[in-house]
Amino acid sequence: MLFKWGIPYFYYNKKPFCYFSSNNKKGFVDAGFFKGFQLKRYQEFLVSEKRTTVKSMRYYSLDSVNNAILKDVILEARCLYA
């Protein structure tokens, strides 16, 4: 893990994998995936917002986190780094 621009970036096989960032102004936390556009499953939960490679899952409360979906997205994203 490295901190860039004040947020934690997680690496897998020495390549950027994901990050977690809070947006206090809009009241959400982003779980961003660097190869998000290559993910096949759960695209309806991923936000791109004018980004070309990164997609993120946005959470407005702790209760809104679906652990099963988040875990599956992480596992699928990890397969892209083989």
Buried (B, 14 or more C-beta within 10 A) or exposed (E): EEEEEEEEBBEBEEEBBBBBBEEEEEEBBBBBBBBBBEBEEBEEBBBEEEEEEBBBBBBEEEEEEBEEEBEBBBEBBBEBBE
